[in-house]
Amino acid sequence: RKYEEARKEYERLARIDSAKLCQYRLGDMYFQGKGGEQDYLKARKYFELSAEYGNADAQNNLGYMYTFGIGVKTDFYMARKWLSMASAQGHSQALVGLASLYRRGWGVDKSLTEAFKLYKRAAAYNNSDAMNNLGYMHTFGYGTYTSIRDALYYIQKSAALNNPVALYNMATFYIEGHGFQKDLAKGAEYLI
């Protein structure tokens, strides 16, 4: 009920050109289906209004939508545009998204080195996804040197923030004996 009331109020406020936060929140409510039906077209509309006024969260969400084709046709050019705009404002999740485009070569020339740099910038904002990805890249030497020590440093930091992928990776490191003596019990602790 509260979401329904909030959605109505945001609908009214979002009509104001400079109401970028209300526009973002209303877009997010439509994206998640809070206060009514999920509606990606309306979500995109309000995210775009907010993003044009510089809201980094809205820019990041548009980048995500265009990367994965959620409510829009997959368009890596548009994904990069919006993620770059949010990244320029220091939005850590947008930096992760942009890094992933470079890591996979989606709409850009594949560059593991550029991906590594972007993940590093996002990790400076304490982004656990970025930290886990840095650990992964150090594990295999993607875009950087191979170092189990550095891989563990980043994956442990990410796991300490309860990142589920990092927790799984820590379990794998213990179970398989990467950087540690094999320890099935310790590995299992990370999976619980």
Residue frames as qw, qx, qy, qz and C-alpha x, y, z in Angstrom:
[[0.000, 0.885, 0.466, 0.000, 0.00, 0.00, 0.00],
 [0.313, -0.789, 0.098, 0.520, 2.82, 2.42, 0.89],
 [0.401, -0.128, 0.596, 0.684, 4.49, 1.76, -2.47],
 [0.211, 0.641, 0.660, 0.332, 1.23, 2.52, -4.26],
 [0.137, -0.944, -0.230, 0.192, 0.96, 5.86, -2.45],
 [0.416, -0.587, 0.343, 0.604, 4.62, 6.62, -3.09],
 [0.421, 0.197, 0.663, 0.587, 4.24, 5.82, -6.76],
 [0.109, 0.840, 0.506, 0.165, 1.31, 8.26, -7.06],
 [0.265, -0.904, 0.004, 0.336, 3.27, 11.01, -5.33],
 [0.465, -0.351, 0.517, 0.627, 6.36, 10.41, -7.47],
 [0.380, 0.522, 0.644, 0.411, 4.16, 10.49, -10.60],
 [0.007, -0.960, -0.280, 0.010, 3.06, 14.00, -9.60],
 [0.366, -0.815, 0.238, 0.380, 6.55, 15.22, -8.68],
 [0.634, -0.072, 0.569, 0.519, 8.31, 13.61, -11.65],
 [0.409, 0.778, 0.416, 0.231, 6.54, 16.03, -14.00],
 [0.151, -0.955, 0.142, 0.210, 8.83, 18.80, -12.73],
 [0.692, 0.652, -0.281, 0.131, 11.78, 19.07, -15.13],
 [0.157, 0.660, -0.615, 0.401, 14.38, 19.35, -12.38],
 [0.766, -0.384, 0.326, -0.399, 12.99, 16.51, -10.25],
 [0.526, 0.455, -0.713, -0.094, 15.74, 14.08, -11.22],
 [0.093, -0.209, 0.894, -0.386, 15.64, 12.18, -7.92],
 [0.632, 0.217, 0.459, -0.585, 11.87, 11.68, -8.08],
 [0.710, 0.490, -0.320, -0.392, 12.14, 10.65, -11.73],
 [0.287, 0.403, -0.864, 0.089, 14.84, 8.12, -10.82],
 [0.288, -0.061, 0.819, -0.492, 12.86, 6.71, -7.89],
 [0.719, 0.337, 0.207, -0.572, 9.70, 6.43, -9.96],
 [0.611, 0.499, -0.566, -0.241, 11.67, 4.68, -12.71],
 [0.090, 0.307, -0.911, 0.260, 13.07, 2.30, -10.12],
 [0.535, 0.096, 0.607, -0.580, 9.59, 1.55, -8.80],
 [0.779, 0.438, -0.091, -0.439, 8.43, 0.68, -12.30],
 [0.411, 0.514, -0.752, -0.031, 11.60, -1.35, -12.91],
 [0.011, 0.169, -0.918, 0.359, 11.09, -3.41, -9.75],
 [0.419, -0.394, -0.714, -0.399, 7.28, -3.48, -9.85],
 [0.208, -0.266, -0.644, 0.686, 6.88, -1.71, -6.51],
 [0.231, 0.388, 0.295, -0.842, 3.48, -0.15, -5.98],
 [0.703, 0.503, 0.077, -0.497, 1.99, -1.79, -9.05],
 [0.928, 0.318, 0.167, 0.101, 2.89, -3.69, -12.19],
 [0.527, -0.401, 0.416, 0.624, 6.47, -3.93, -13.42],
 [0.538, 0.806, 0.247, -0.014, 6.79, -1.74, -16.51],
 [0.671, -0.202, 0.245, 0.671, 10.20, -1.50, -18.19],
 [0.316, 0.601, 0.365, 0.638, 9.02, 1.05, -20.76],
 [0.278, -0.916, -0.145, -0.249, 7.93, 3.47, -18.06],
 [0.735, -0.547, 0.089, 0.390, 11.07, 2.68, -16.08],
 [0.607, 0.158, 0.289, 0.723, 13.20, 3.62, -19.08],
 [0.074, 0.806, 0.307, 0.501, 11.19, 6.80, -19.65],
 [0.446, -0.891, -0.033, -0.083, 11.76, 8.03, -16.10],
 [0.769, -0.339, 0.194, 0.506, 15.37, 6.86, -15.98],
 [0.511, 0.417, 0.297, 0.690, 16.03, 8.82, -19.19],
 [0.119, -0.904, -0.182, -0.369, 14.42, 11.97, -17.78],
 [0.639, -0.753, 0.094, 0.125, 16.52, 11.68, -14.64],
 [0.792, -0.083, 0.268, 0.543, 19.70, 10.68, -16.49],
 [0.391, 0.680, 0.232, 0.575, 19.49, 13.69, -18.82],
 [0.255, -0.909, 0.053, -0.326, 19.66, 15.85, -15.69],
 [0.255, 0.640, -0.641, 0.340, 22.78, 14.01, -14.56],
 [0.764, -0.417, 0.345, -0.351, 21.48, 11.41, -12.11],
 [0.128, 0.514, -0.844, -0.084, 24.24, 8.79, -12.02],
 [0.461, 0.023, 0.842, -0.278, 21.97, 6.04, -10.64],
 [0.682, 0.563, 0.263, -0.386, 19.56, 6.51, -13.54],
 [0.400, 0.711, -0.522, -0.250, 22.46, 6.55, -16.02],
 [0.149, -0.346, 0.924, -0.068, 23.80, 3.33, -14.52],
 [0.589, 0.239, 0.696, -0.335, 20.39, 1.64, -14.70],
 [0.641, 0.673, -0.053, -0.365, 19.98, 2.63, -18.34],
 [0.195, 0.621, -0.748, -0.130, 23.43, 1.20, -19.05],
 [0.358, -0.106, 0.903, -0.210, 22.38, -2.04, -17.38],
 [0.664, 0.459, 0.426, -0.409, 19.10, -2.17, -19.32],
 [0.569, 0.715, -0.285, -0.290, 20.87, -1.65, -22.65],
 [0.032, -0.517, 0.855, 0.025, 23.64, -4.12, -21.82],
 [0.236, 0.011, 0.962, -0.139, 21.24, -6.97, -21.08],
 [0.239, -0.192, -0.659, -0.687, 18.25, -5.97, -23.22],
 [0.084, -0.431, -0.797, 0.416, 15.87, -5.42, -20.32],
 [0.194, 0.772, 0.452, -0.403, 12.85, -3.58, -21.68],
 [0.275, 0.819, -0.273, -0.422, 14.92, -2.37, -24.63],
 [0.899, 0.400, -0.135, 0.112, 16.81, -3.94, -27.49],
 [0.750, -0.422, 0.133, 0.491, 20.38, -4.82, -26.47],
 [0.422, 0.853, 0.006, 0.306, 22.53, -1.90, -27.60],
 [0.765, -0.281, -0.150, 0.560, 26.13, -1.83, -26.42],
 [0.286, 0.428, 0.065, 0.855, 26.69, 1.66, -27.84],
 [0.400, -0.692, -0.148, -0.582, 23.88, 3.02, -25.64],
 [0.834, -0.472, -0.237, 0.157, 25.07, 0.90, -22.71],
 [0.652, 0.019, -0.105, 0.751, 28.56, 2.38, -22.99],
 [0.026, 0.594, 0.121, 0.795, 27.15, 5.90, -23.34],
 [0.572, -0.697, -0.140, -0.410, 25.14, 5.73, -20.12],
 [0.869, -0.365, -0.159, 0.294, 27.71, 3.74, -18.14],
 [0.552, 0.252, -0.065, 0.792, 30.45, 6.19, -19.16],
 [0.157, -0.675, -0.075, -0.717, 28.36, 9.14, -18.01],
 [0.748, -0.630, -0.101, -0.182, 27.71, 7.56, -14.62],
 [0.863, -0.096, -0.127, 0.480, 31.34, 6.42, -14.33],
 [0.331, 0.525, -0.058, 0.782, 32.53, 9.99, -14.90],
 [0.419, -0.687, 0.055, -0.591, 30.64, 10.85, -11.71],
 [0.010, -0.417, 0.820, -0.392, 32.36, 8.05, -9.79],
 [0.845, -0.103, 0.104, -0.515, 29.41, 5.64, -9.76],
 [0.297, -0.458, 0.838, 0.022, 31.12, 2.41, -8.72],
 [0.682, 0.226, 0.688, -0.108, 28.57, -0.01, -10.18],
 [0.586, 0.789, 0.012, -0.185, 28.70, 1.84, -13.51],
 [0.028, 0.736, -0.666, -0.115, 32.48, 1.43, -13.46],
 [0.517, -0.124, 0.846, -0.042, 31.96, -2.31, -12.98],
 [0.683, 0.557, 0.432, -0.190, 29.47, -2.38, -15.86],
 [0.395, 0.858, -0.278, -0.176, 31.82, -0.47, -18.14],
 [0.218, -0.559, 0.798, 0.061, 34.71, -2.73, -17.15],
 [0.656, 0.127, 0.737, -0.102, 32.58, -5.75, -18.04],
 [0.640, 0.738, 0.084, -0.199, 31.95, -4.33, -21.52],
 [0.209, 0.788, -0.573, -0.078, 35.73, -4.07, -22.04],
 [0.451, -0.343, 0.819, -0.093, 36.36, -7.48, -20.49],
 [0.665, 0.300, 0.680, -0.074, 33.94, -9.14, -22.92],
 [0.182, -0.099, 0.551, 0.808, 34.47, -6.87, -25.93],
 [0.164, 0.662, 0.732, -0.010, 30.81, -5.89, -26.00],
 [0.180, 0.940, 0.279, 0.080, 30.50, -2.77, -28.17],
 [0.118, -0.913, 0.379, 0.094, 34.14, -1.87, -27.58],
 [0.620, 0.470, -0.618, 0.114, 37.48, -3.34, -28.52],
 [0.874, -0.422, -0.235, 0.059, 38.15, -6.06, -25.97],
 [0.289, 0.633, -0.461, 0.550, 40.74, -4.82, -23.49],
 [0.752, -0.423, -0.476, 0.170, 41.44, -6.75, -20.32],
 [0.445, 0.014, -0.267, 0.855, 43.90, -4.02, -19.30],
 [0.210, -0.345, -0.091, -0.910, 41.18, -1.35, -19.52],
 [0.705, -0.454, -0.458, -0.296, 38.76, -3.63, -17.68],
 [0.685, -0.229, -0.468, 0.508, 41.31, -4.12, -14.90],
 [0.189, 0.147, -0.156, 0.958, 41.82, -0.34, -14.55],
 [0.435, -0.402, -0.241, -0.769, 38.08, 0.27, -14.35],
 [0.767, -0.405, -0.497, -0.011, 37.58, -2.48, -11.77],
 [0.544, -0.072, -0.392, 0.739, 40.42, -0.94, -9.75],
 [0.093, -0.284, 0.016, -0.954, 38.69, 2.46, -9.80],
 [0.652, -0.425, -0.355, -0.518, 35.42, 0.87, -8.67],
 [0.755, -0.248, -0.528, 0.301, 37.20, -1.07, -5.90],
 [0.269, 0.163, -0.303, 0.900, 38.49, 2.25, -4.55],
 [0.453, -0.318, -0.032, -0.832, 34.82, 3.01, -3.79],
 [0.346, -0.167, 0.827, -0.411, 34.61, -0.27, -1.83],
 [0.771, 0.220, -0.179, -0.570, 32.62, -2.03, -4.54],
 [0.660, -0.282, 0.690, -0.092, 32.62, -5.74, -3.70],
 [0.846, 0.470, 0.250, -0.028, 31.87, -6.84, -7.29],
 [0.398, 0.848, -0.335, 0.101, 34.93, -4.92, -8.50],
 [0.339, -0.638, 0.675, -0.148, 37.11, -6.45, -5.79],
 [0.824, 0.020, 0.560, -0.083, 36.00, -9.95, -6.67],
 [0.746, 0.661, 0.070, 0.042, 36.66, -9.31, -10.37],
 [0.111, 0.846, -0.510, 0.109, 40.14, -7.96, -9.57],
 [0.589, -0.394, 0.696, -0.117, 40.80, -11.18, -7.68],
 [0.853, 0.349, 0.386, -0.039, 39.61, -13.23, -10.63],
 [0.547, 0.819, -0.159, 0.072, 41.80, -11.25, -13.03],
 [0.143, -0.742, 0.643, -0.125, 44.86, -11.67, -10.78],
 [0.807, -0.138, 0.563, -0.117, 44.15, -15.40, -10.51],
 [0.810, 0.370, 0.416, 0.186, 44.50, -15.89, -14.27],
 [0.409, -0.313, 0.294, 0.805, 46.62, -12.87, -15.24],
 [0.288, 0.681, 0.578, 0.344, 43.87, -11.20, -17.25],
 [0.085, 0.907, 0.132, 0.390, 44.88, -7.59, -17.88],
 [0.319, -0.831, 0.397, -0.226, 47.47, -7.76, -15.14],
 [0.240, 0.442, -0.854, 0.134, 50.11, -10.06, -13.69],
 [0.784, -0.272, -0.531, -0.173, 49.22, -13.44, -12.19],
 [0.080, 0.355, -0.656, 0.662, 49.35, -13.42, -8.42],
 [0.530, -0.431, -0.728, -0.057, 47.47, -15.72, -6.08],
 [0.332, -0.302, -0.475, 0.757, 48.47, -13.43, -3.20],
 [0.133, 0.097, -0.059, -0.984, 46.87, -10.39, -4.84],
 [0.453, -0.252, -0.675, -0.525, 43.90, -12.47, -5.98],
 [0.481, -0.417, -0.727, 0.260, 43.27, -13.55, -2.39],
 [0.149, -0.191, -0.278, 0.929, 43.67, -9.99, -1.14],
 [0.316, -0.013, -0.242, -0.917, 40.83, -8.75, -3.34],
 [0.560, -0.256, -0.711, -0.341, 38.60, -11.79, -3.03],
 [0.411, -0.322, -0.695, 0.494, 38.93, -11.78, 0.77],
 [0.041, 0.150, 0.169, -0.973, 38.02, -8.07, 0.88],
 [0.461, -0.089, -0.458, -0.755, 35.00, -8.78, -1.30],
 [0.560, -0.268, -0.784, -0.017, 33.99, -11.81, 0.80],
 [0.235, -0.218, -0.564, 0.761, 34.25, -9.69, 3.96],
 [0.301, 0.135, 0.002, -0.944, 31.51, -7.53, 2.40],
 [0.568, 0.206, 0.730, -0.318, 29.41, -10.71, 1.94],
 [0.479, 0.473, -0.430, -0.601, 29.66, -10.75, -1.84],
 [0.905, -0.005, 0.344, -0.250, 28.16, -14.16, -2.71],
 [0.819, 0.529, -0.204, 0.090, 30.47, -14.81, -5.66],
 [0.157, 0.691, -0.594, 0.380, 33.53, -13.93, -3.57],
 [0.654, -0.363, 0.540, -0.385, 32.33, -16.23, -0.78],
 [0.959, 0.239, 0.128, -0.087, 32.05, -19.04, -3.33],
 [0.589, 0.679, -0.368, 0.238, 35.51, -18.18, -4.68],
 [0.217, -0.637, 0.631, -0.386, 37.03, -18.27, -1.19],
 [0.867, -0.123, 0.408, -0.257, 35.46, -21.70, -0.66],
 [0.876, 0.475, -0.071, 0.053, 36.97, -22.87, -3.94],
 [0.261, 0.751, -0.520, 0.310, 40.42, -21.55, -2.98],
 [0.470, -0.473, 0.652, -0.361, 40.32, -23.51, 0.29],
 [0.913, 0.094, 0.327, -0.226, 38.80, -26.66, -1.19],
 [0.837, 0.521, -0.063, 0.153, 41.26, -26.78, -4.10],
 [0.740, -0.440, 0.059, 0.506, 44.26, -25.47, -2.15],
 [0.449, 0.650, 0.125, 0.600, 44.95, -22.23, -4.07],
 [0.030, 0.682, -0.242, 0.690, 47.08, -20.02, -1.84],
 [0.595, -0.471, 0.438, -0.482, 46.19, -22.15, 1.17],
 [0.050, -0.138, 0.989, -0.019, 46.68, -25.71, 2.24],
 [0.450, -0.283, -0.669, -0.520, 43.58, -27.69, 1.21],
 [0.080, 0.072, 0.715, -0.691, 40.96, -27.33, 3.92],
 [0.201, -0.386, -0.777, -0.454, 37.52, -28.72, 3.14],
 [0.281, -0.637, -0.632, 0.341, 36.06, -27.60, 6.47],
 [0.140, -0.492, -0.032, 0.859, 37.23, -24.01, 6.00],
 [0.061, -0.036, -0.615, -0.785, 35.95, -24.06, 2.42],
 [0.227, -0.514, -0.812, -0.157, 32.57, -25.29, 3.63],
 [0.198, -0.566, -0.436, 0.671, 32.37, -22.39, 6.10],
 [0.028, 0.285, -0.248, -0.925, 32.29, -19.98, 3.17],
 [0.237, -0.175, -0.763, -0.575, 29.43, -21.91, 1.57],
 [0.228, -0.505, -0.796, 0.242, 27.19, -21.84, 4.63]]
